[in-house]
Amino acid sequence: TALGLLAELKKSDTKPTAITYSAAISACEKGGSEYTHTALGLLAELKKSDTKPTAITYSAAISACEKGGSEYTHTALGLLA
């Protein structure tokens, strides 16, 4: 899975990129509402790293919020700001 591959990269000497995180966040979005919190956690993790999120990363996170339902509306709007 994308999350498994990301975990493996973190264990190795290979630093995950924004593309790697975007793919994992997108996979969470496709998994539905039960993975929305995980997607947002990955975005937060990426923001804490030296790597900057891209427009694609934010798009995937916003899509994950949409799948999460109305409780994530404000979070999605915050990502647009």
Buried (B, 14 or more C-beta within 10 A) or exposed (E): EBBEBBEEBEEEEEEBBBEBBBBBBBBBBBBEBEBBEBBBEBBEBBEEEEBEBBEBBBBBBBBBBBBBEEEBEEBBEEBEE
